[in-house]
Amino acid sequence: MKAEDIKKILIAGAGTMGQSIGLSCVTNGFAIVLYDIKDEFLAKAKESMIKKIDKMAAAGMIPKEKIEFFKYNIYTTTDLSVAGADVDLVSESVPEDPDIKGELFGKLNKVCPERTIFTTNTSSLVPSMYADKTGRPDRFLAFHFHPGFKLVDVMGHSGTSAEAVETVRRFSELIGHSPIVLKHEKAGYLFNSLLNPWLLAALNLVSRDIASPEDVDRSWKEITAMPVGPFEMMDYIGLETVWRITDFWARKRNDSNAQMSADLLKKYVDRGEIGMKSGKGFYDYTPPK
C-alpha cells in the first residue's frame, strides 16, 4: 500500500500524544478513529481537539471553511473491533510497556484489514521487542512524534519491509511533518538518545540530595544560556511518562541509580503532581489569584 492510498487512521490512545497525532491527520484531510478504554477519556480528548481546531483556524493556520469538515472526521469509540474495522494505518500511543503494547496489537491484528500498517509511537522501546505479537511484523514499525514539532522518527526493525517504511515516511509528509528514517533500531531514536541521559543525570543529583531541582535547572540555564532546565523539561513532558520510562529501564538493567531516580518521580506521580498539565510537578503552575 502506498501513502496516497491511506484515508483512515486509527489513533490508539487518546492522551496528549494521541491527540497531537490525530490533529496532524485531521487538519490535513484524513479521517481518524480515536480509541481509548473509557468514554470519558474520549469525550475529553475530542473536546480538546475541537478547541485546538478552532484556535488554529482563528490563527490562520487552517482554512476556516474546513473547520466543520475536520471536526466531522474525528470519530471516537471504546470498541476495538469497531475502531480497527476499516483503517489503513494504526498509530499507537499507549503506556510504555512492551506487554501492554504487544497485547493491543495482537487484538488489533484480529480486527484490522490485511492492508493495515501498524505503527508504534513509543519513545523509549524498540519495535522488535513486541513485533512478533503484532501478527504482521513486516508491516510494523515505529512512527514517533514530538508534540509541537514537525520532526518525526520512522524506524523499522529487521523484519519490517522497505515498502512499509517508505509508506510511513511519505505519509508523514502528507500530514505536514518532516521525517528522519533511522538506519537501524535505536531505543530513544536520535533526540531522546541525547535527552534521556541529560534527564537521568539531573534526577540522579536530586535523588541523592546533592542539589534541588531549582538549582540543577539554574546551573544548566546560566552556563548554557538555554531557556529551560531538565526539571522544567520533565514537567513539560509529563512526570508519569518520564517515570514509566525510567522505571522500566532501571528494572530491565538492574540499575540502582536509575531506580533511585524512578522512585523520586513516583512520589510526584502518586500525589498527582505530574507536571504542567496537572498544574504542579517539580514546579507550581497554578495561576496566581
C-alpha positions in Angstrom: 0.0 0.0 0.0 1.2 3.5 -0.9 0.9 6.5 1.4 -1.6 8.1 -1.1 -3.9 5.1 -0.5 -4.2 5.9 3.2 -7.6 7.5 4.0 -8.4 6.5 7.6 -6.1 6.3 10.7 -6.8 4.6 14.0 -5.3 6.6 16.9 -5.0 4.1 19.8 -4.7 6.1 23.0 -6.4 9.4 23.4 -3.9 11.1 25.6 -1.7 14.1 24.8 0.3 12.2 22.1 -2.7 10.7 20.5 -4.5 14.0 20.3 -1.4 15.7 18.7 -1.0 13.0 16.1 -4.8 13.0 15.4 -4.8 16.7 14.9 -2.0 16.4 12.3 -4.1 13.8 10.5 -7.5 15.5 10.5 -6.2 19.0 9.7 -4.6 17.6 6.6 -7.8 16.0 5.3 -7.6 12.5 6.8 -10.3 10.7 8.9 -9.4 9.4 12.3 -10.8 6.9 14.7 -9.8 7.8 18.3 -9.8 4.8 20.6 -9.4 4.5 24.3 -10.8 2.3 27.1 -13.2 4.9 28.6 -15.8 7.1 27.1 -14.8 9.9 29.5 -11.3 9.9 28.1 -12.6 10.1 24.6 -15.0 12.9 25.3 -12.3 15.0 27.0 -9.9 14.3 24.1 -12.4 15.2 21.4 -13.4 18.4 23.2 -9.7 19.4 23.4 -9.1 18.7 19.8 -12.1 20.7 18.7 -10.9 23.7 20.7 -7.5 23.4 19.1 -9.0 23.3 15.6 -10.9 26.5 16.4 -7.7 28.2 17.6 -5.8 27.0 14.6 -8.5 28.5 12.3 -8.5 31.8 14.2 -4.7 32.0 13.9 -4.9 31.4 10.1 -3.2 28.0 10.3 -6.0 26.1 8.7 -8.9 27.3 6.4 -11.9 28.4 8.3 -14.3 27.0 5.7 -12.9 23.5 6.5 -13.4 23.6 10.3 -16.6 21.5 10.3 -15.2 19.0 7.9 -12.1 18.5 10.1 -14.3 18.1 13.2 -16.6 15.6 11.4 -13.6 13.5 10.6 -13.0 12.7 14.3 -14.8 9.6 15.3 -14.4 8.0 18.8 -15.1 4.5 20.2 -14.2 2.2 23.1 -15.0 -0.8 20.9 -11.7 -2.1 19.5 -13.4 -4.2 16.8 -15.2 -1.1 15.6 -12.1 1.0 15.9 -10.0 -1.2 13.6 -12.7 -2.4 11.2 -11.7 -0.3 8.2 -8.5 1.6 8.9 -5.4 1.9 6.7 -2.9 2.8 9.4 -2.7 2.4 13.2 -0.8 4.9 15.3 -0.4 3.5 18.9 0.3 5.7 21.9 -0.5 3.6 25.0 1.7 3.3 28.1 5.4 2.5 27.7 5.2 -1.2 28.4 6.0 -3.8 25.7 3.5 -6.3 27.1 0.6 -3.7 27.0 1.6 -2.6 23.5 2.0 -6.2 22.3 -1.3 -7.3 23.7 -3.1 -4.3 22.0 -1.5 -5.1 18.6 -2.4 -8.7 18.9 -6.0 -7.8 19.4 -5.9 -5.3 16.5 -4.4 -7.9 14.2 -7.7 -9.9 14.5 -9.9 -6.9 13.6 -7.9 -4.8 11.2 -7.8 -5.4 7.4 -4.9 -7.2 6.0 -3.6 -4.0 4.3 -3.4 -2.0 7.6 0.1 -0.9 8.6 0.8 -0.9 12.4 2.9 1.8 13.9 4.0 2.5 17.5 4.7 5.9 18.9 6.9 4.5 21.7 9.6 7.0 22.9 11.9 4.5 24.6 11.3 1.0 23.4 12.1 -0.6 20.0 9.6 -2.3 17.7 11.4 -5.7 17.8 10.5 -6.0 21.5 6.9 -6.8 20.5 6.9 -7.2 16.7 6.1 -10.9 16.9 2.9 -10.2 18.9 1.5 -7.9 16.1 0.7 -10.8 13.7 2.2 -8.7 10.9 5.8 -7.9 11.7 6.6 -7.0 8.1 4.0 -4.1 8.3 5.0 -2.9 11.8 7.4 -0.1 12.7 8.0 2.8 15.0 6.5 6.2 13.9 7.5 8.6 16.7 6.2 12.2 17.1 7.4 15.1 19.0 4.4 17.2 20.1 4.6 20.8 18.9 7.4 20.0 16.4 7.4 18.8 12.8 10.2 16.3 13.2 9.1 12.6 13.2 11.2 9.4 13.5 10.5 6.5 11.2 12.2 3.3 12.4 11.7 -0.3 11.3 13.0 -3.5 12.8 14.9 -6.2 11.0 11.7 -7.7 9.7 9.9 -4.5 8.6 9.5 -4.3 4.8 11.1 -1.5 2.9 7.7 -0.8 1.4 6.1 -0.2 4.8 8.9 2.1 5.8 8.6 4.2 2.6 4.8 4.3 3.0 5.0 5.7 6.5 7.8 8.1 5.6 5.8 9.5 2.8 2.6 9.6 4.9 4.4 11.7 7.5 5.0 14.3 4.7 1.3 14.2 3.7 0.3 15.2 7.3 2.8 18.1 7.4 5.8 16.5 9.2 9.5 16.2 8.5 10.7 12.6 8.7 14.0 11.1 9.7 14.4 7.4 8.7 16.8 5.6 11.1 19.1 3.0 9.5 18.9 0.6 12.5 16.8 0.2 15.6 17.8 2.5 18.5 15.9 2.9 21.7 15.2 6.6 22.1 15.8 7.3 18.4 18.0 10.4 17.9 16.7 13.2 20.1 15.7 11.1 23.1 19.1 9.3 22.9 20.5 12.8 23.7 17.7 13.9 26.0 17.4 10.8 28.3 21.0 10.8 29.7 20.6 14.5 30.5 17.4 13.9 32.4 18.8 10.9 34.3 21.9 12.9 35.3 19.6 15.7 36.7 17.4 13.2 38.5 20.5 11.4 40.0 21.7 14.7 41.5 18.4 15.4 43.2 17.6 11.8 44.2 20.9 11.7 46.0 20.1 15.0 47.7 23.1 16.8 46.2 21.0 19.8 45.0 17.4 21.0 44.5 15.6 20.8 41.1 15.7 24.6 41.0 19.5 24.7 41.4 20.1 22.0 38.9 18.0 23.9 36.4 19.7 27.2 37.2 23.1 25.7 36.8 22.2 24.3 33.3 20.5 27.5 32.1 23.0 30.0 33.3 26.0 28.2 31.8 24.4 27.1 28.5 22.0 30.1 28.1 19.3 27.6 27.3 15.7 28.6 28.1 14.7 25.5 30.1 16.5 23.1 32.5 16.0 19.4 32.8 13.3 19.5 35.5 11.3 22.1 33.6 11.6 19.9 30.6 10.3 16.9 32.6 7.3 18.9 33.8 6.6 19.7 30.2 6.8 16.1 29.0 4.8 14.8 32.0 6.3 13.1 35.0 4.2 10.0 34.6 5.7 9.4 31.2 9.3 10.1 32.5 8.6 7.8 35.4 7.4 4.9 33.3 10.4 5.1 31.0 12.9 5.5 33.9 11.4 2.7 36.0 11.2 0.3 33.0 14.8 0.6 32.1 16.0 0.7 35.7 14.4 -2.7 36.3 15.4 -4.1 33.0 19.1 -3.2 33.5 19.0 -3.7 37.3 20.4 -0.1 37.7 20.2 1.1 41.3 21.0 4.7 40.5 18.3 4.8 37.8 15.9 3.1 40.3 16.5 5.9 42.8 15.6 8.4 40.1 12.4 6.4 39.3 11.5 6.3 42.9 11.8 10.1 43.2 9.5 10.5 40.2 7.0 8.0 41.6 6.4 10.2 44.7 5.3 13.0 42.5 3.1 10.7 40.3 1.4 9.2 43.4 0.5 12.7 44.5 -0.9 13.5 41.1 1.7 16.1 40.5 2.7 15.2 37.0 3.8 18.5 35.6 2.4 21.4 33.6 -0.8 19.6 32.6 -1.8 18.9 36.3 -0.8 22.4 37.4 2.1 21.1 39.6 5.2 18.9 39.2 8.7 19.9 40.2 7.3 23.4 39.8 3.9 25.0 40.6 2.0 26.2 37.6 -1.1 27.3 39.4 -2.1 30.8 38.2 -1.8 33.4 40.9 -5.1 34.6 42.4 
